[in-house]
Amino acid sequence: MAMKKKQAAALAALSLLTVPFAIPSQTNITAQAQTAEKPNIVVIMTDDQDFDSLPVMRNLMGRPEGSWVNFTNAFVNHSVCCPSRATTLTGQYSHTHGAIGNPYCDQMDDTNTLPVWLDEAGYETALLGKYLNGYPWDQGDNYVPSGWDVFDGGNQISNEDWLSDRAVDFIDDTSSPFFLYLAYGHRTA
């Protein structure tokens, strides 16, 4: 019994000596994060997607070489256009970001969103297509929300071919890590 206590005490003392060497310094962690390769991020947002239209999306899973991420256990917090888009861009529930319905899109603080954070982290950011309902609200026609290096859509949000071509051009022309938010709008035809 005395031998087991001595062994336990020796192991405890040894572990105390090795712990400081096992914990990396903050400087080391930051250096590793800065040198780590940043993945490109593509979000494809659709509008008025119903269950019957999901089978046409199956082709995405096979391109390119299965590099798409499939969220098999994802939930929508608020399945209305603007609150859902605002939640995607902020990571917040609609009662927190303020866009509690389509008429309240201008309540979201667009200075604290995913494109702002990614832009600050060195990503090239692009929104192609629909932003939020009623945009640009009372900000003027040339208003671009914070964080977007490329912000394009305008009258073309229902033209899937135009948006898709612009997305391919952005991907081909961008050499740094990028965040592409490709947001197809409601089809009127």
Backbone bond lengths (Angstrom), bond angles and torsions (degrees), N, CA, C in turn:
res aa  C-N    CA-C-N  psi(-1)  N-CA   C-N-CA  omega(-1)  CA-C   N-CA-C  phi
1 M - - - 1.440 - - 1.513 111.39 -
2 A 1.363 116.22 -41.32 1.465 121.21 179.32 1.520 110.13 -64.06
3 M 1.354 117.06 -35.36 1.458 121.34 179.82 1.526 110.78 -65.63
4 K 1.342 118.04 -39.82 1.452 121.84 179.10 1.525 110.76 -65.00
5 K 1.337 116.81 -37.61 1.466 119.94 177.95 1.528 110.35 -65.97
6 K 1.348 116.42 -40.45 1.460 120.25 179.18 1.531 110.48 -65.45
7 Q 1.337 116.97 -41.08 1.466 120.77 178.68 1.526 111.05 -64.43
8 A 1.320 116.02 -42.21 1.463 120.15 178.92 1.517 110.85 -64.08
9 A 1.346 117.09 -42.08 1.463 120.97 179.20 1.526 110.25 -64.89
10 A 1.328 117.61 -39.92 1.464 121.17 179.75 1.530 110.42 -66.13
11 L 1.324 117.30 -42.28 1.469 120.79 177.97 1.534 111.23 -64.41
12 A 1.327 116.80 -40.47 1.465 120.35 178.34 1.518 110.38 -63.06
13 A 1.329 117.61 -44.63 1.458 121.09 179.20 1.522 111.04 -63.96
14 L 1.327 117.34 -41.61 1.453 121.89 178.61 1.527 111.04 -63.31
15 S 1.329 117.10 -40.75 1.460 119.73 -179.70 1.521 111.14 -66.89
16 L 1.337 117.87 -34.20 1.460 120.43 176.77 1.521 111.25 -65.20
17 L 1.321 116.84 -33.13 1.459 120.08 179.00 1.521 112.15 -72.73
18 T 1.310 117.41 -32.08 1.458 120.03 -175.99 1.520 113.32 -88.83
19 V 1.312 119.41 -21.79 1.465 121.43 -177.69 1.524 112.84 -57.72
20 P 1.352 120.29 -47.18 1.460 118.39 -179.17 1.529 113.05 -59.88
21 F 1.309 117.67 -28.59 1.448 120.46 -179.92 1.535 111.99 -82.65
22 A 1.304 117.01 -20.07 1.461 121.17 -178.13 1.524 111.92 -85.77
23 I 1.312 118.13 -20.17 1.459 121.39 -178.51 1.525 108.57 -93.70
24 P 1.338 118.21 115.18 1.459 119.75 -179.38 1.530 110.78 -70.25
25 S 1.310 116.04 150.59 1.465 120.10 178.56 1.522 110.21 -73.05
26 Q 1.333 116.69 161.14 1.469 120.85 178.13 1.522 110.06 -61.50
27 T 1.332 116.40 -37.39 1.463 120.74 178.45 1.514 110.47 -61.34
28 N 1.330 116.97 -42.52 1.453 121.87 179.45 1.531 110.85 -64.75
29 I 1.322 116.48 -42.06 1.466 120.53 179.09 1.521 109.96 -63.44
30 T 1.334 117.68 -45.20 1.464 121.73 179.75 1.521 110.63 -62.31
31 A 1.332 117.43 -43.02 1.463 120.93 179.28 1.525 110.98 -62.56
32 Q 1.323 116.82 -40.76 1.461 120.20 178.62 1.519 110.50 -65.14
33 A 1.337 118.02 -40.59 1.456 121.97 179.98 1.522 111.12 -65.43
34 Q 1.334 116.97 -37.49 1.454 120.41 -178.70 1.516 111.96 -71.39
35 T 1.330 117.87 -29.71 1.451 120.22 -178.55 1.532 112.26 -92.93
36 A 1.321 117.55 -10.91 1.464 120.18 179.73 1.525 109.41 -67.56
37 E 1.315 116.00 143.12 1.448 120.39 178.14 1.519 109.86 -71.38
38 K 1.323 115.77 130.79 1.461 120.71 -179.42 1.523 109.20 -90.99
39 P 1.312 117.36 129.64 1.469 119.28 179.98 1.524 111.10 -75.35
40 N 1.311 116.63 149.29 1.459 120.56 170.79 1.525 107.60 -75.27
41 I 1.329 116.07 146.22 1.461 121.13 -176.74 1.522 108.51 -125.21
42 V 1.328 116.64 127.27 1.464 121.84 176.23 1.523 107.72 -125.14
43 V 1.324 115.63 123.49 1.461 121.48 174.20 1.521 106.59 -113.33
44 I 1.321 116.14 124.51 1.464 121.21 175.73 1.519 107.15 -108.07
45 M 1.324 115.16 113.89 1.463 121.83 -177.86 1.527 108.14 -106.59
46 T 1.305 115.89 130.04 1.462 119.58 176.81 1.521 109.27 -111.20
47 D 1.306 115.70 163.10 1.457 121.56 -177.81 1.531 109.12 -116.21
48 D 1.300 116.66 138.44 1.469 122.32 177.34 1.525 112.21 54.25
49 Q 1.316 116.33 42.29 1.461 121.89 179.47 1.525 108.71 -79.16
50 D 1.305 116.97 118.41 1.459 119.90 176.51 1.531 109.96 -106.47
51 F 1.311 116.27 170.17 1.447 122.06 -175.90 1.534 112.16 -58.26
52 D 1.332 117.44 -38.18 1.457 121.00 -177.32 1.528 113.06 -67.54
53 S 1.322 117.44 -20.38 1.468 119.52 -179.01 1.532 112.91 -91.17
54 L 1.309 118.14 -5.57 1.471 120.62 -177.52 1.532 114.90 -63.27
55 P 1.341 120.22 -34.76 1.468 118.31 -178.75 1.526 114.24 -58.08
56 V 1.314 119.35 -27.14 1.467 119.57 179.73 1.518 111.53 -70.81
57 M 1.321 118.65 -14.86 1.458 122.42 -179.64 1.531 112.53 -83.43
58 R 1.310 118.41 -8.37 1.465 120.89 -174.71 1.524 112.21 -60.95
59 N 1.318 117.78 -26.77 1.464 120.06 -179.14 1.522 112.17 -66.08
60 L 1.310 118.19 -24.90 1.460 120.57 178.82 1.522 111.67 -62.80
61 M 1.305 117.12 -32.51 1.460 120.60 -175.43 1.524 112.68 -66.45
62 G 1.315 117.90 -23.13 1.447 120.75 -178.53 1.514 114.20 -96.64
63 R 1.336 118.16 0.22 1.469 120.68 -176.07 1.491 110.95 -128.14
64 P 1.275 120.42 148.48 1.464 125.60 -28.94 1.513 110.17 -78.73
65 E 1.256 116.76 125.05 1.461 125.85 -179.67 1.525 113.56 44.49
66 G 1.312 117.19 41.18 1.456 120.68 175.48 1.515 115.01 70.84
67 S 1.333 117.80 21.84 1.461 119.53 -176.81 1.524 112.90 -84.06
68 W 1.303 117.68 3.71 1.461 120.69 177.33 1.518 109.24 -78.16
69 V 1.317 116.27 151.70 1.458 121.50 176.09 1.517 107.20 -99.64
70 N 1.313 115.95 130.35 1.447 121.62 179.69 1.524 108.40 -108.80
71 F 1.321 117.12 116.79 1.456 121.33 178.58 1.533 108.11 -88.79
72 T 1.320 115.65 99.62 1.463 120.10 -174.19 1.521 112.85 -84.03
73 N 1.319 117.78 -8.86 1.456 120.89 -177.84 1.532 109.40 -137.25
74 A 1.326 115.85 53.63 1.459 121.25 -177.44 1.524 110.02 -106.40
75 F 1.308 114.88 149.92 1.459 120.85 -178.75 1.519 109.87 -132.00
76 V 1.315 116.40 148.94 1.458 122.09 176.69 1.517 107.62 -99.21
77 N 1.328 115.17 127.25 1.456 121.09 -179.13 1.522 112.02 -70.84
78 H 1.310 117.08 -41.17 1.462 122.19 -175.46 1.524 106.34 -146.82
79 S 1.323 117.31 102.42 1.464 121.10 -169.13 1.524 113.43 -82.84
80 V 1.308 116.72 40.88 1.456 122.89 173.05 1.523 105.69 -111.81
81 C 1.313 116.41 145.88 1.459 122.60 -171.27 1.526 114.52 -44.52
82 C 1.309 118.28 -70.00 1.460 121.32 -173.10 1.529 113.81 -64.35
83 P 1.335 119.65 -47.18 1.465 117.84 178.28 1.534 112.83 -59.27
84 S 1.323 117.17 -37.11 1.456 120.80 179.68 1.525 111.14 -67.40
85 R 1.322 117.34 -44.52 1.471 121.21 178.08 1.519 110.71 -64.27
86 A 1.325 117.38 -42.14 1.467 121.20 179.41 1.526 110.75 -64.02
87 T 1.326 116.87 -37.70 1.467 120.61 176.59 1.527 110.63 -64.29
88 T 1.313 117.38 -41.57 1.460 121.13 177.72 1.529 110.78 -61.18
89 L 1.323 116.89 -40.97 1.464 121.09 -176.43 1.530 113.66 -78.54
90 T 1.336 117.42 -24.24 1.467 119.45 -176.21 1.525 113.48 -109.74
91 G 1.329 117.21 -23.43 1.459 120.26 -174.00 1.518 112.13 76.38
92 Q 1.326 116.78 15.65 1.463 121.58 -177.53 1.525 110.92 -116.20
93 Y 1.321 115.37 156.10 1.461 120.55 172.40 1.528 109.24 -69.15
94 S 1.324 116.26 155.67 1.464 120.17 -176.56 1.529 112.62 -60.85
95 H 1.335 118.04 -34.26 1.466 118.30 179.34 1.527 111.60 -70.07
96 T 1.340 117.27 -14.52 1.467 120.92 177.70 1.525 111.12 -93.15
97 H 1.335 117.71 -45.06 1.474 118.69 -178.98 1.519 112.95 -80.34
98 G 1.316 118.87 -14.10 1.461 121.78 172.25 1.513 116.23 97.07
99 A 1.322 118.63 -17.53 1.463 120.91 179.16 1.529 107.89 -84.64
100 I 1.315 115.90 76.80 1.468 121.28 -173.87 1.518 112.99 -83.49
101 G 1.305 117.53 -3.81 1.462 123.42 177.57 1.515 108.38 -168.77
102 N 1.316 117.46 169.50 1.457 120.39 -178.14 1.530 114.04 -56.65
103 P 1.340 120.23 -36.03 1.468 118.87 179.54 1.535 114.02 -72.17
104 Y 1.330 118.09 -7.41 1.467 121.06 -173.53 1.532 113.42 -111.31
105 C 1.316 117.67 24.10 1.466 121.23 -176.80 1.521 112.30 -62.49
106 D 1.322 117.02 -31.66 1.459 120.21 -178.22 1.528 112.60 -71.64
107 Q 1.327 117.49 -4.45 1.468 120.98 179.44 1.520 113.11 -81.94
108 M 1.330 117.19 -15.16 1.463 120.23 179.80 1.534 109.42 -73.41
109 D 1.318 116.47 136.04 1.463 122.53 176.24 1.521 108.20 -80.83
110 D 1.328 117.29 101.46 1.461 119.40 -175.86 1.532 113.22 -83.50
111 T 1.338 117.44 12.32 1.467 120.26 173.41 1.526 111.47 -95.83
112 N 1.340 116.87 -2.60 1.459 121.80 -178.37 1.527 108.75 -131.54
113 T 1.341 114.99 69.36 1.460 120.90 -174.24 1.527 110.90 -135.47
114 L 1.306 115.36 170.10 1.461 122.54 179.44 1.532 113.11 -53.13
115 P 1.344 120.21 -46.55 1.468 117.92 179.34 1.529 113.06 -63.40
116 V 1.315 118.49 -32.53 1.468 121.47 177.00 1.525 109.03 -64.48
117 W 1.316 116.82 -48.25 1.468 121.38 -178.05 1.523 111.08 -63.64
118 L 1.335 116.48 -43.99 1.460 119.71 -178.53 1.532 111.49 -70.38
119 D 1.331 117.23 -36.91 1.463 120.75 176.44 1.528 110.08 -60.80
120 E 1.322 116.69 -42.73 1.470 121.40 177.90 1.530 111.79 -65.93
121 A 1.334 116.94 -24.70 1.467 121.35 179.36 1.529 112.15 -88.34
122 G 1.341 117.26 5.00 1.456 120.60 176.10 1.509 115.97 97.42
123 Y 1.311 117.57 10.39 1.464 121.17 177.97 1.527 110.72 -84.35
124 E 1.322 116.10 146.60 1.460 122.66 166.73 1.526 104.72 -84.59
125 T 1.321 118.09 126.24 1.465 121.10 -173.86 1.517 110.65 -115.55
126 A 1.318 116.62 141.51 1.461 120.83 179.06 1.514 110.52 -143.78
127 L 1.315 115.81 134.45 1.456 122.26 167.75 1.520 106.46 -112.42
128 L 1.297 115.52 123.33 1.454 121.56 175.90 1.517 107.08 -121.68
129 G 1.333 116.41 115.65 1.451 120.79 178.63 1.505 112.98 115.28
130 K 1.304 115.26 -145.70 1.464 122.22 -173.28 1.524 111.19 -78.48
131 Y 1.328 115.37 131.59 1.467 120.56 176.34 1.520 108.55 -92.22
132 L 1.303 117.75 -91.52 1.474 122.74 178.06 1.524 108.87 -134.42
133 N 1.316 116.18 153.55 1.463 121.14 -179.00 1.527 110.91 -54.77
134 G 1.329 115.09 136.29 1.455 120.83 175.41 1.517 115.02 80.98
135 Y 1.354 117.12 -4.00 1.454 120.27 178.83 1.518 108.82 -55.17
136 P 1.311 120.59 137.63 1.461 132.11 10.18 1.532 114.12 -96.08
137 W 1.304 116.87 23.69 1.464 122.59 179.19 1.527 109.30 51.90
138 D 1.303 118.25 -125.90 1.470 119.74 179.81 1.520 111.97 -105.43
139 Q 1.340 116.77 24.34 1.463 121.84 -176.06 1.527 113.67 -89.05
140 G 1.302 118.66 -8.01 1.462 121.75 -176.33 1.516 111.37 96.16
141 D 1.320 115.73 152.96 1.466 121.23 -173.72 1.524 113.90 -64.62
142 N 1.323 119.05 -23.26 1.464 121.64 -177.68 1.526 113.27 -96.63
143 Y 1.320 117.07 8.98 1.460 120.85 -178.28 1.521 110.97 -67.77
144 V 1.331 116.29 128.65 1.463 122.68 174.55 1.520 107.45 -120.49
145 P 1.325 118.65 120.99 1.460 121.51 178.87 1.529 111.71 -59.09
146 S 1.299 116.22 152.78 1.469 122.64 -178.57 1.523 111.54 -56.83
147 G 1.328 115.00 145.11 1.456 121.57 171.90 1.511 116.01 94.18
148 W 1.320 118.54 -14.85 1.461 120.24 -176.59 1.518 110.33 -93.10
149 D 1.348 117.21 122.67 1.459 121.68 173.38 1.523 110.38 -80.47
150 V 1.322 115.75 -35.87 1.466 122.58 175.38 1.516 106.40 -124.99
151 F 1.311 116.30 127.51 1.470 121.46 -179.53 1.510 106.05 -136.95
152 D 1.335 116.50 103.58 1.454 120.48 -170.42 1.531 110.45 -141.96
153 G 1.274 116.32 141.68 1.449 120.68 178.93 1.511 110.15 172.50
154 G 1.300 114.29 -72.00 1.460 119.32 177.06 1.511 112.95 52.13
155 N 1.326 115.51 -125.92 1.463 121.26 -176.71 1.518 112.93 -78.26
156 Q 1.324 117.55 -3.75 1.463 121.18 -175.26 1.527 113.53 -95.45
157 I 1.338 118.39 8.83 1.462 118.61 -172.45 1.518 114.12 -64.56
158 S 1.321 117.81 -18.64 1.467 120.09 178.43 1.521 112.12 -99.14
159 N 1.314 117.91 2.10 1.453 122.28 -179.36 1.532 108.50 -98.36
160 E 1.326 115.61 90.65 1.465 120.82 -175.04 1.524 112.81 -60.26
161 D 1.328 117.49 -38.07 1.460 120.20 -179.40 1.524 110.98 -64.97
162 W 1.332 117.33 -44.14 1.452 121.54 179.13 1.524 110.71 -61.90
163 L 1.335 116.22 -46.65 1.466 120.45 179.74 1.532 111.13 -62.71
164 S 1.316 116.43 -43.46 1.469 120.54 -179.78 1.526 110.98 -63.20
165 D 1.334 117.22 -42.66 1.463 120.89 178.34 1.527 110.73 -62.92
166 R 1.323 117.33 -42.76 1.473 121.36 178.03 1.531 110.63 -63.02
167 A 1.326 117.08 -38.36 1.460 121.08 179.31 1.527 110.58 -64.45
168 V 1.321 117.05 -44.72 1.467 121.01 178.41 1.533 109.93 -62.60
169 D 1.327 116.82 -42.05 1.469 120.25 178.16 1.528 110.68 -61.78
170 F 1.319 117.40 -43.44 1.465 120.72 179.48 1.525 110.71 -60.78
171 I 1.317 116.50 -46.30 1.472 120.74 179.87 1.526 110.46 -62.20
172 D 1.329 117.05 -44.42 1.469 120.86 -178.69 1.527 112.40 -67.18
173 D 1.331 117.64 -33.48 1.461 121.88 -173.90 1.522 114.11 -91.65
174 T 1.323 118.83 -4.49 1.462 121.76 -175.66 1.520 109.84 -102.71
175 S 1.350 115.13 124.27 1.460 119.01 -178.96 1.525 112.48 -97.66
176 S 1.330 117.26 -24.30 1.464 119.95 179.63 1.530 109.43 -87.31
177 P 1.321 117.72 168.93 1.466 118.96 175.11 1.526 108.99 -57.15
178 F 1.324 116.13 142.93 1.461 117.88 -176.10 1.515 112.64 -132.47
179 F 1.337 113.74 158.09 1.454 123.66 171.47 1.519 106.06 -123.17
180 L 1.320 116.03 114.47 1.461 122.06 178.82 1.519 108.73 -111.49
181 Y 1.322 115.85 122.31 1.459 122.83 176.75 1.520 105.68 -110.44
182 L 1.314 116.27 99.71 1.459 123.52 -177.09 1.522 107.31 -99.49
183 A 1.325 115.21 108.71 1.474 120.47 -169.56 1.520 110.77 -118.96
184 Y 1.318 114.98 95.75 1.441 119.68 177.55 1.520 110.13 -70.96
185 G 1.335 115.79 138.62 1.449 120.64 -179.04 1.507 112.26 -92.61
186 H 1.314 115.41 178.92 1.455 121.81 179.17 1.518 109.74 -66.09
187 R 1.286 115.46 131.03 1.470 120.33 179.61 1.515 109.16 -83.05
188 T 1.322 115.55 127.09 1.462 120.03 -176.66 1.513 112.39 -95.88
189 A 1.331 119.25 -14.70 1.465 121.74 -176.91 1.507 110.58 -98.44
